[in-house]
Amino acid sequence: MRNGNLSPYERLWKLETAVNKLVIDGRRDPEVVIKTLQRIVDEPQARRWFEKDGVVYFSVTSDGVTTNVGVLKGMLFQDNDLITKEIRAEAARRALTEPNAELTRLIREKFTEKEIEAMGLWHIVVMHEPVSDSGGIPGLRRAGRDCFGRWLYECCDGHAFGWFRGLGFAFAVSSAPPDKDKNIATRQGLGCAN
């Protein structure tokens, strides 16, 4: 089967059609095809992030621009320090900077609920400049895992009431990644876990 200049989705559709034809024509056992496809679905993927010193690192790309991201885990903070001011101060000490709000969508598209769970997090709050809702209340966007599926949320920015330890707080990485020998994108390509 020639692939030519087809997109990956067109190639996948053509392969699916060819496999279906082989099964219908009796040239492939449907149970074997099902087991093979299920193995592919169940196969664990290489991690697309790594963790160092309580910070989860990964990269996202939008419009050809790659952003390195550092997520401070809520577990890094004492309960009394889980407020926006303290989280931003810790980010500044680690040379992390305020990201664009679009990062929320990129995180939601990149990671499954299982991957966010593997990071030890419930939600990732993107620490962009707060955006006021229709009532004038400033909020931050977050991507997370729960029983409702892959959603984006907006929440108050935590000034008054604080945050909880199961959250992560995403910032842009303004300096070299913690492993200066390899950039984040290279580590992701190798599937590095730590």
C-alpha positions as CSV (number, residue, x, y, z in Angstrom):
1,M,0.0,0.0,0.0
2,R,1.5,3.3,-1.0
3,N,1.3,6.2,1.4
4,G,2.2,9.0,-1.0
5,N,1.5,12.4,0.5
6,L,-1.4,11.4,2.7
7,S,-1.9,12.8,6.2
8,P,-1.4,10.3,9.1
9,Y,-5.2,10.3,9.5
10,E,-5.8,9.4,5.9
11,R,-3.2,6.6,6.1
12,L,-4.9,5.3,9.3
13,W,-8.3,5.3,7.6
14,K,-6.9,3.4,4.6
15,L,-5.2,0.9,6.8
16,E,-8.4,0.4,8.8
17,T,-10.3,-0.1,5.5
18,A,-7.8,-2.7,4.3
19,V,-7.9,-4.6,7.6
20,N,-11.7,-4.6,7.6
21,K,-11.7,-6.0,4.0
22,L,-9.2,-8.7,5.0
23,V,-11.5,-9.7,7.9
24,I,-14.7,-9.6,5.7
25,D,-13.0,-11.7,3.0
26,G,-12.1,-14.3,5.6
27,R,-8.3,-13.8,5.2
28,R,-7.9,-12.6,8.8
29,D,-9.4,-14.0,12.0
30,P,-11.4,-11.2,13.6
31,E,-10.4,-12.4,17.1
32,V,-6.7,-12.1,16.3
33,V,-7.3,-8.6,14.9
34,I,-9.2,-7.6,18.0
35,K,-6.4,-8.9,20.3
36,T,-3.7,-7.2,18.3
37,L,-5.5,-3.9,18.3
38,Q,-6.3,-4.2,22.0
39,R,-2.6,-4.8,22.8
40,I,-1.8,-1.6,20.9
41,V,-4.4,0.4,22.9
42,D,-3.3,-1.1,26.3
43,E,0.5,-0.7,25.6
44,P,1.9,1.9,28.0
45,Q,3.4,4.9,26.3
46,A,6.7,6.5,27.2
47,R,6.2,9.3,29.6
48,R,6.0,12.7,28.0
49,W,7.2,14.5,31.1
50,F,9.7,14.1,33.9
51,E,9.9,15.2,37.5
52,K,12.8,16.7,39.4
53,D,12.7,18.1,42.9
54,G,9.0,18.3,43.1
55,V,8.6,20.0,39.7
56,V,7.1,18.3,36.7
57,Y,8.7,19.4,33.4
58,F,7.4,19.0,29.8
59,S,7.1,20.9,26.6
60,V,4.1,22.0,24.5
61,T,4.1,23.4,21.0
62,S,1.6,25.9,19.4
63,D,2.0,27.5,16.0
64,G,5.5,26.1,15.7
65,V,6.6,27.7,19.0
66,T,7.7,25.3,21.8
67,T,7.3,26.3,25.4
68,N,9.1,24.5,28.2
69,V,6.8,24.2,31.2
70,G,7.4,23.6,34.9
71,V,4.6,22.6,37.2
72,L,5.1,23.2,40.9
73,K,3.4,20.4,42.8
74,G,1.1,21.5,45.7
75,M,3.0,19.1,48.0
76,L,6.0,21.5,47.9
77,F,4.1,23.9,50.1
78,Q,2.9,24.0,53.7
79,D,-0.9,24.3,53.9
80,N,-0.6,28.0,55.0
81,D,1.6,28.8,52.0
82,L,-0.7,27.4,49.4
83,I,-1.8,30.8,48.3
84,T,-1.3,32.5,44.9
85,K,1.2,35.0,46.3
86,E,3.5,32.3,47.8
87,I,3.2,30.0,44.8
88,R,4.2,32.9,42.4
89,A,7.1,33.8,44.8
90,E,8.4,30.2,44.7
91,A,8.1,30.1,40.9
92,A,10.2,33.3,40.7
93,R,12.9,31.8,42.9
94,R,13.0,28.9,40.5
95,A,13.2,31.2,37.4
96,L,9.7,30.2,36.3
97,T,7.6,32.9,34.6
98,E,4.0,33.7,33.9
99,P,2.7,31.7,31.0
100,N,0.0,32.5,28.4
101,A,-3.5,31.3,29.2
102,E,-3.4,29.2,26.1
103,L,-1.2,26.8,28.0
104,T,-4.3,25.4,29.6
105,R,-5.7,24.1,26.3
106,L,-2.3,22.7,25.3
107,I,-2.0,20.8,28.6
108,R,-5.5,19.4,28.2
109,E,-4.8,18.3,24.7
110,K,-1.4,16.7,25.6
111,F,-2.2,14.7,28.7
112,T,-4.8,12.1,29.5
113,E,-6.4,11.8,32.9
114,K,-4.1,8.8,33.6
115,E,-1.0,10.9,32.8
116,I,-2.1,13.7,35.1
117,E,-2.8,11.1,37.8
118,A,0.7,9.6,37.2
119,M,2.1,13.0,37.9
120,G,0.4,12.8,41.3
121,L,-2.0,15.6,40.5
122,W,-5.8,16.2,40.3
123,H,-5.6,19.4,38.3
124,I,-3.0,21.7,36.7
125,V,-3.7,25.3,37.3
126,V,-2.0,27.6,34.7
127,M,-0.7,30.6,36.5
128,H,-1.3,33.1,33.7
129,E,-2.4,36.7,34.4
130,P,-5.9,36.3,36.0
131,V,-8.8,36.9,33.7
132,S,-12.0,38.4,35.1
133,D,-15.3,36.6,34.6
134,S,-18.6,38.4,33.8
135,G,-19.0,39.2,37.5
136,G,-15.5,40.8,37.7
137,I,-14.0,38.0,39.7
138,P,-10.4,37.2,38.6
139,G,-9.8,33.6,37.7
140,L,-7.2,31.1,36.4
141,R,-7.8,28.3,34.0
142,R,-7.0,24.7,34.9
143,A,-7.0,21.3,33.2
144,G,-7.7,18.3,35.3
145,R,-9.0,14.8,35.8
146,D,-12.4,13.9,37.2
147,C,-15.4,11.8,36.3
148,F,-16.7,14.4,33.8
149,G,-14.0,13.8,31.1
150,R,-11.5,16.1,29.5
151,W,-12.7,19.6,30.5
152,L,-11.1,23.0,31.0
153,Y,-12.1,24.9,34.1
154,E,-11.9,28.4,35.4
155,C,-11.4,28.9,39.1
156,C,-10.9,31.8,41.5
157,D,-7.2,32.6,41.7
158,G,-6.8,31.5,45.3
159,H,-6.0,34.8,46.8
160,A,-8.4,34.6,49.8
161,F,-9.0,30.9,50.3
162,G,-5.9,29.2,49.1
163,W,-5.4,26.0,47.1
164,F,-5.1,22.4,48.0
165,R,-2.1,20.1,47.8
166,G,-3.4,17.8,45.0
167,L,-3.0,20.6,42.5
168,G,0.0,21.6,40.3
169,F,0.8,25.1,39.3
170,A,2.1,25.6,35.7
171,F,4.6,28.2,34.7
172,A,6.9,28.8,31.7
173,V,10.5,27.8,32.2
174,S,12.6,30.9,31.5
175,S,16.1,29.3,32.0
176,A,17.7,26.0,31.0
177,P,15.9,22.9,32.1
178,P,17.2,21.2,35.3
179,D,19.1,18.6,33.3
180,K,21.4,20.9,31.3
181,D,22.8,18.0,29.2
182,K,19.4,17.3,27.6
183,N,16.6,19.7,26.8
184,I,13.0,18.8,27.7
185,A,12.0,17.9,24.2
186,T,15.0,15.5,23.9
187,R,14.1,13.8,27.2
188,Q,10.5,13.4,26.0
189,G,11.7,11.8,22.8
190,L,13.7,9.3,24.8
191,G,10.8,8.6,27.2
192,C,12.8,9.5,30.3
193,A,11.0,9.0,33.5
194,N,13.3,11.0,35.8
